[in-house]
Amino acid sequence: MIDYNDIKMKPTKSIFFGKFSGVFFLFLLFSSCREEVEIFKPEVIQTSIPEYTDIQGFYLLNEGNMGSNKSTLDYYNYETGEYIRNIFGAANPAVPKEMGDVGNDIRIYGSKLYAVINCSNKIDVMDKYSAKKVGQIDIPNCRYIRFYKGYAYVTSYAGPVELNPDYKQTGYVAKVDTATFEVVDRCLVGFQPDELEIVNKKIYVANSGGYMFPNYENTVSVIDVESFTEIKRIKVAINLHRLRADKYGNLWVSSRGDYYYTPSRLYWINTNTDTLTDSLDIAVSNFHLDGDSLYIYSTEWSYVNMGNVITYGIVDVDKKEIVTRNFITDGTASRIKIPYGIMVNPITKDIYVTDAKNYVSPGTLYCFDKYGKQKWNVRTGDIPAHFVLLGKNKNEN
């Protein structure tokens, strides 16, 4: 990911957790892109015993540090208990610099696997079983992707990576034909749009304004899918990021705050009336919804205290209450330096949390059972971040 939050939060050494980290990362991006990039060789690691369910495995997209062209793709096979590092490189040996610069999202639709590569301004389209590249979608500063009735919808910052409180370029949502991989339409939204969700024929978009510190955006755009026009903006809170829809008609929205005196919080919107309902006092960096349980972690940086506060929690989306503020129960949380990705297996209820460590070296994937006790861990690529489950049904979406 690349926004004001990410530029500040991805130092190569802890000394850069400070006021000048944004300048440092822009310097990295524009002045220090590597000409020679280390290419990881595929590596197979036995992590656990086989599991035989309707889920075949999962992909884990490693972001790679901005400017390094080191985004990679790993795969975990439930049927063998094996974790395979850098399968994209093995499946696509002729692709220059492999996946590219900053893997920001990954999804499966039909028979295809889509990986959004933010700073490379593209989406790699692959066969979902082999990870062999079959196409590419070119979208500038692309962020997140969702699907609806044969089309992919992708958020784009549209403009360059630039920290500027007077940033002029609004973002948009691109509509992509999944049969041709062509962009067929665009809908303008707010500044620096991040995650999106599609509910009841409406697309909801979290506008962050992440490049515009201290003038953050604070709205969720609502787009009518059929006409592909923005019909409303819902004022929520500053620096919005994540969206997730539950089965009760609520859209859960995370705000990252301003890293000073406005804290990160969790909000929810009623998607029937498109109005803000309420909020919970819990910080959110990322979350995963499994049934009625919203699993949350937060790595909340403060320029007041000059440090991170790391928390893990579960919110009951039906009761609208915090169930626990630490779902890791065996003390392993103290080993995780920077939690960065999260997923829950819907069948076994195993919880997966990744550790980005120092952002420039291989990370770690931790697997916990449903009681929060560690089962295994494994080395990943750099900045392990985004999961997608692979089912056995060849017609899955």
C-alpha positions as CSV (number, residue, x, y, z in Angstrom):
1,M,0.0,0.0,0.0
2,I,1.1,3.5,-0.6
3,D,-0.5,6.5,1.1
4,Y,0.6,8.9,3.7
5,N,0.1,6.3,6.4
6,D,2.2,3.7,4.6
7,I,5.0,6.1,3.6
8,K,5.4,7.0,7.3
9,M,5.1,3.4,8.5
10,K,7.6,1.6,6.3
11,P,11.1,2.6,7.4
12,T,14.2,0.6,6.7
13,K,15.4,1.2,10.2
14,S,13.5,2.1,13.4
15,I,15.2,5.5,13.3
16,F,12.8,6.5,10.5
17,F,9.8,6.3,12.7
18,G,9.6,10.0,12.8
19,K,8.8,13.3,11.2
20,F,11.1,12.8,8.1
21,S,10.0,9.2,7.2
22,G,7.7,10.5,4.4
23,V,10.5,12.4,2.8
24,F,12.8,9.4,3.1
25,F,10.3,7.1,1.4
26,L,9.7,9.5,-1.5
27,F,13.5,9.6,-1.9
28,L,13.5,5.8,-2.0
29,L,10.7,5.8,-4.6
30,F,12.1,8.3,-7.0
31,S,15.9,8.1,-6.5
32,S,16.8,4.6,-5.3
33,C,14.9,2.1,-7.4
34,R,17.1,-0.9,-7.8
35,E,18.5,-1.8,-11.1
36,E,19.4,-5.3,-10.0
37,V,16.6,-7.0,-8.0
38,E,17.1,-10.1,-5.9
39,I,14.8,-12.8,-7.3
40,F,13.8,-15.4,-4.7
41,K,14.0,-19.0,-5.8
42,P,10.9,-21.1,-5.1
43,E,11.1,-22.8,-1.8
44,V,8.9,-25.5,-0.4
45,I,8.6,-25.8,3.4
46,Q,6.7,-28.4,5.3
47,T,4.7,-26.6,8.0
48,S,1.9,-28.9,9.2
49,I,0.0,-32.0,8.6
50,P,-2.5,-32.2,5.7
51,E,-6.0,-30.9,6.0
52,Y,-8.8,-32.2,3.7
53,T,-11.7,-29.7,3.4
54,D,-13.4,-27.8,0.6
55,I,-10.5,-25.3,0.7
56,Q,-7.5,-26.3,-1.3
57,G,-5.1,-23.6,-0.1
58,F,-4.5,-19.9,0.0
59,Y,-2.3,-17.4,-1.7
60,L,-0.4,-14.7,0.3
61,L,0.7,-11.6,-1.6
62,N,3.9,-10.0,-0.2
63,E,4.0,-6.3,-0.8
64,G,7.7,-5.8,-1.0
65,N,9.1,-2.4,0.1
66,M,8.2,0.6,-2.0
67,G,10.7,1.1,-4.8
68,S,12.3,-2.3,-4.5
69,N,10.3,-4.3,-7.2
70,K,10.1,-7.2,-4.7
71,S,6.5,-8.1,-4.5
72,T,6.1,-11.9,-4.5
73,L,3.4,-14.5,-4.3
74,D,3.4,-17.4,-1.8
75,Y,1.0,-20.4,-1.6
76,Y,0.0,-22.7,1.2
77,N,-1.4,-26.1,0.3
78,Y,-3.8,-27.5,2.9
79,E,-3.7,-31.0,1.3
80,T,0.0,-31.4,1.7
81,G,0.8,-29.0,4.6
82,E,3.4,-27.3,2.4
83,Y,4.2,-23.6,2.2
84,I,5.7,-22.6,-1.2
85,R,7.5,-19.3,-1.4
86,N,7.6,-17.2,-4.7
87,I,5.4,-19.4,-6.9
88,F,4.8,-16.5,-9.4
89,G,8.5,-16.5,-10.2
90,A,8.5,-20.2,-10.9
91,A,5.3,-20.0,-13.0
92,N,6.5,-17.0,-14.9
93,P,10.3,-17.1,-15.4
94,A,10.2,-14.8,-18.4
95,V,8.4,-11.9,-16.7
96,P,10.8,-9.0,-16.0
97,K,11.3,-8.1,-12.4
98,E,8.6,-10.7,-11.6
99,M,5.5,-9.1,-10.0
100,G,6.8,-5.5,-9.6
101,D,6.5,-2.8,-7.0
102,V,4.1,-3.1,-4.0
103,G,1.4,-5.8,-4.1
104,N,-1.7,-4.2,-2.6
105,D,-4.6,-6.6,-3.1
106,I,-5.4,-10.1,-4.3
107,R,-8.7,-11.7,-5.3
108,I,-10.1,-14.6,-7.2
109,Y,-12.9,-14.3,-9.7
110,G,-14.0,-17.2,-11.9
111,S,-10.9,-19.0,-13.0
112,K,-8.6,-16.1,-12.6
113,L,-6.4,-14.7,-9.8
114,Y,-6.0,-10.9,-9.8
115,A,-3.0,-9.3,-8.0
116,V,-3.1,-5.5,-7.7
117,I,0.5,-4.1,-8.0
118,N,0.2,-0.5,-6.8
119,C,3.3,1.3,-7.8
120,S,3.7,-0.7,-11.0
121,N,0.3,0.7,-12.1
122,K,-1.0,-2.7,-13.1
123,I,-3.1,-5.8,-12.2
124,D,-1.5,-9.1,-13.0
125,V,-4.2,-11.6,-14.1
126,M,-3.2,-15.3,-13.6
127,D,-4.7,-18.7,-13.8
128,K,-5.9,-19.3,-10.2
129,Y,-4.5,-22.9,-10.0
130,S,-1.1,-22.4,-11.7
131,A,-0.4,-18.7,-11.0
132,K,0.7,-18.4,-14.7
133,K,0.1,-14.9,-16.0
134,V,-2.6,-14.7,-18.7
135,G,-3.1,-11.0,-18.9
136,Q,-2.6,-7.5,-17.4
137,I,-4.8,-4.5,-16.6
138,D,-3.1,-1.1,-16.6
139,I,-4.5,1.3,-14.0
140,P,-2.4,4.1,-12.5
141,N,-1.8,4.0,-8.7
142,C,-4.3,1.1,-8.4
143,R,-5.3,0.1,-4.9
144,Y,-8.1,-2.5,-4.3
145,I,-10.3,-4.7,-6.5
146,R,-13.8,-6.2,-6.2
147,F,-16.1,-8.0,-8.7
148,Y,-19.7,-7.9,-9.8
149,K,-21.5,-9.5,-12.8
150,G,-18.5,-9.9,-15.1
151,Y,-16.8,-6.7,-14.2
152,A,-13.9,-5.8,-11.9
153,Y,-14.0,-2.5,-10.0
154,V,-10.7,-1.0,-9.0
155,T,-9.9,2.0,-6.9
156,S,-7.2,4.3,-8.2
157,Y,-5.5,7.3,-6.7
158,A,-5.1,8.4,-10.3
159,G,-2.3,10.9,-9.5
160,P,1.4,10.4,-8.6
161,V,2.8,9.5,-5.2
162,E,3.1,13.0,-3.7
163,L,2.6,14.3,-0.1
164,N,0.7,17.6,-0.7
165,P,-2.0,19.2,1.4
166,D,-3.2,20.9,-1.8
167,Y,-3.3,17.7,-3.9
168,K,-5.5,18.4,-7.0
169,Q,-6.0,15.0,-8.5
170,T,-9.2,13.2,-7.3
171,G,-9.3,9.5,-7.5
172,Y,-11.7,7.2,-9.3
173,V,-13.1,3.7,-9.6
174,A,-12.3,1.9,-12.8
175,K,-14.8,-0.5,-14.4
176,V,-12.9,-3.4,-16.1
177,D,-14.4,-6.0,-18.4
178,T,-13.1,-9.4,-17.1
179,A,-13.4,-11.0,-20.5
180,T,-11.1,-8.5,-22.3
181,F,-9.2,-6.9,-19.3
182,E,-10.0,-3.5,-20.8
183,V,-11.1,-0.5,-18.7
184,V,-14.5,0.4,-20.0
185,D,-15.5,3.3,-17.7
186,R,-14.4,5.4,-14.8
187,C,-16.3,7.0,-11.9
188,L,-14.8,9.9,-10.0
189,V,-14.8,9.7,-6.2
190,G,-12.8,11.5,-3.5
191,F,-9.1,11.9,-2.9
192,Q,-7.0,8.7,-2.6
193,P,-9.8,6.1,-2.5
194,D,-8.9,2.8,-0.8
195,E,-11.0,-0.2,-0.1
196,L,-14.4,-0.8,-1.7
197,E,-17.3,-3.1,-1.1
198,I,-20.3,-3.9,-3.3
199,V,-23.6,-4.2,-1.5
200,N,-27.2,-4.2,-2.9
201,K,-26.1,-2.9,-6.3
202,K,-24.1,-0.1,-4.7
203,I,-20.3,0.3,-4.6
204,Y,-19.0,1.9,-1.4
205,V,-15.6,3.5,-1.5
206,A,-13.4,4.7,1.4
207,N,-11.9,8.0,0.5
208,S,-8.7,8.5,2.6
209,G,-7.0,11.7,1.4
210,G,-3.9,10.0,2.5
211,Y,-1.5,12.2,0.5
212,M,-3.1,15.4,1.8
213,F,-2.0,15.4,5.5
214,P,-3.3,17.3,7.5
215,N,-6.3,17.8,5.1
216,Y,-7.6,14.2,5.1
217,E,-10.7,13.1,3.3
218,N,-13.6,11.9,5.6
219,T,-16.2,10.4,3.3
220,V,-17.5,7.1,1.8
221,S,-18.6,7.5,-1.8
222,V,-21.7,5.6,-2.8
223,I,-21.9,4.5,-6.5
224,D,-24.9,3.1,-8.2
225,V,-23.6,0.0,-10.1
226,E,-26.1,0.1,-13.0
227,S,-25.5,3.7,-14.0
228,F,-22.0,3.7,-12.6
229,T,-22.4,7.2,-11.1
230,E,-21.7,8.5,-7.7
231,I,-25.0,9.1,-5.9
232,K,-23.9,10.1,-2.4
233,R,-21.1,10.8,0.0
234,I,-21.4,9.8,3.6
235,K,-19.4,11.8,6.1
236,V,-17.7,9.4,8.5
237,A,-14.2,10.3,9.9
238,I,-10.8,11.3,8.6
239,N,-8.3,9.1,6.8
240,L,-10.6,6.2,6.0
241,H,-9.2,2.9,4.8
242,R,-11.0,-0.5,5.2
243,L,-14.5,-1.6,4.4
244,R,-16.3,-4.8,5.2
245,A,-20.1,-5.6,4.8
246,D,-21.8,-8.0,7.2
247,K,-25.0,-10.0,6.7
248,Y,-27.1,-7.5,8.8
249,G,-26.9,-4.6,6.3
250,N,-24.0,-2.9,8.0
251,L,-20.8,-1.6,6.4
252,W,-17.9,-1.6,8.8
253,V,-15.4,1.3,8.1
254,S,-12.0,1.9,9.6
255,S,-10.5,5.4,10.2
256,R,-6.7,5.6,10.8
257,G,-7.0,9.0,12.5
258,D,-4.2,11.6,12.2
259,Y,-1.4,9.9,14.3
260,Y,-1.6,12.8,16.8
261,Y,-4.7,13.4,18.8
262,T,-7.4,11.9,16.6
263,P,-7.3,8.1,17.2
264,S,-8.1,5.3,14.9
265,R,-11.7,4.0,15.4
266,L,-14.2,1.6,13.9
267,Y,-17.5,2.9,12.4
268,W,-20.5,1.3,10.8
269,I,-22.9,2.5,8.1
270,N,-26.5,1.3,7.6
271,T,-26.5,0.3,3.9
272,N,-30.3,0.4,3.7
273,T,-30.4,4.1,4.5
274,D,-26.8,5.0,3.7
275,T,-26.3,6.8,7.0
276,L,-23.6,6.6,9.6
277,T,-24.9,4.7,12.6
278,D,-22.2,4.7,15.4
279,S,-18.7,3.8,16.3
280,L,-16.6,1.6,18.6
281,D,-13.5,2.7,20.5
282,I,-11.1,0.3,19.0
283,A,-8.1,1.0,16.7
284,V,-8.0,-0.7,13.3
285,S,-5.2,-1.3,10.8
286,N,-6.8,-4.3,9.2
287,F,-9.6,-6.7,9.8
288,H,-11.2,-10.0,8.6
289,L,-14.9,-10.8,8.9
290,D,-15.8,-14.5,9.7
291,G,-19.5,-15.0,10.4
292,D,-20.4,-12.5,13.2
293,S,-16.8,-12.1,14.3
294,L,-14.7,-9.2,13.0
295,Y,-11.0,-10.1,13.8
296,I,-9.0,-6.9,14.1
297,Y,-5.4,-5.9,14.6
298,S,-4.0,-2.4,14.9
299,T,-0.5,-1.0,14.6
300,E,-1.2,2.5,15.7
301,W,1.6,5.0,15.4
302,S,1.6,8.2,17.5
303,Y,3.8,11.2,16.9
304,V,2.9,12.3,20.4
305,N,4.4,9.3,22.1
306,M,6.7,8.4,19.2
307,G,5.8,4.8,19.2
308,N,3.4,2.0,18.1
309,V,0.6,0.6,20.1
310,I,-0.2,-2.9,18.8
311,T,-3.5,-4.5,19.7
312,Y,-5.6,-7.5,18.6
313,G,-9.3,-7.8,19.1
314,I,-12.6,-9.3,18.0
315,V,-15.9,-7.4,17.5
316,D,-19.3,-9.1,17.4
317,V,-21.0,-7.4,14.5
318,D,-24.4,-8.5,15.5
319,K,-24.2,-7.2,19.1
320,K,-22.0,-4.3,18.1
321,E,-19.6,-4.9,21.0
322,I,-16.0,-5.7,21.6
323,V,-15.6,-9.4,22.6
324,T,-11.9,-9.4,23.3
325,R,-8.9,-7.1,22.9
326,N,-6.5,-9.9,22.4
327,F,-7.3,-13.0,20.4
328,I,-3.8,-14.4,20.7
329,T,-3.8,-16.2,24.1
330,D,-0.4,-18.0,24.3
331,G,2.0,-15.0,24.6
332,T,3.0,-15.2,20.9
333,A,1.9,-11.7,20.3
334,S,5.1,-10.4,21.9
335,R,7.1,-12.0,19.1
336,I,5.2,-10.2,16.4
337,K,7.0,-6.9,15.6
338,I,4.6,-5.4,13.0
339,P,1.3,-7.3,12.4
340,Y,0.4,-6.7,8.7
341,G,-2.0,-9.2,7.4
342,I,-4.9,-11.2,8.8
343,M,-7.3,-14.0,7.7
344,V,-9.5,-16.7,9.3
345,N,-10.2,-20.1,7.7
346,P,-14.0,-20.3,7.6
347,I,-14.0,-24.0,8.2
348,T,-11.3,-24.8,10.7
349,K,-11.4,-21.2,12.3
350,D,-7.6,-21.1,12.3
351,I,-6.4,-17.5,12.5
352,Y,-3.5,-16.3,10.3
353,V,-1.5,-13.2,11.2
354,T,1.6,-12.0,9.3
355,D,4.6,-10.0,10.7
356,A,6.3,-7.5,8.4
357,K,9.2,-7.2,10.9
358,N,11.5,-4.3,9.6
359,Y,9.7,-4.0,6.1
360,V,12.9,-4.9,4.1
361,S,13.6,-8.5,5.0
362,P,11.4,-11.7,4.9
363,G,8.4,-11.7,7.2
364,T,6.7,-14.4,9.1
365,L,3.3,-16.0,8.8
366,Y,1.8,-17.3,12.1
367,C,-1.0,-19.8,12.2
368,F,-3.1,-19.9,15.4
369,D,-5.9,-22.3,16.3
370,K,-9.4,-20.9,17.1
371,Y,-8.4,-20.6,20.7
372,G,-5.5,-18.3,19.8
373,K,-2.7,-20.8,20.4
374,Q,0.1,-21.0,17.8
375,K,0.2,-24.1,15.6
376,W,3.1,-23.2,13.3
377,N,4.9,-20.3,11.7
378,V,6.9,-19.9,8.4
379,R,9.1,-17.4,6.7
380,T,7.4,-15.5,3.9
381,G,8.5,-12.8,1.3
382,D,9.0,-9.2,2.3
383,I,6.0,-7.5,3.9
384,P,3.4,-10.4,3.8
385,A,0.0,-8.7,3.6
386,H,-2.9,-10.0,1.5
387,F,-4.6,-13.4,1.6
388,V,-7.1,-15.1,-0.7
389,L,-8.5,-18.6,-0.2
390,L,-8.5,-21.1,-3.1
391,G,-11.5,-23.5,-3.1
392,K,-11.8,-26.8,-5.0
393,N,-14.8,-25.7,-7.0
394,K,-13.6,-24.7,-10.4
395,N,-16.6,-22.4,-10.9
396,E,-16.0,-20.4,-7.7
397,N,-16.1,-16.6,-7.7
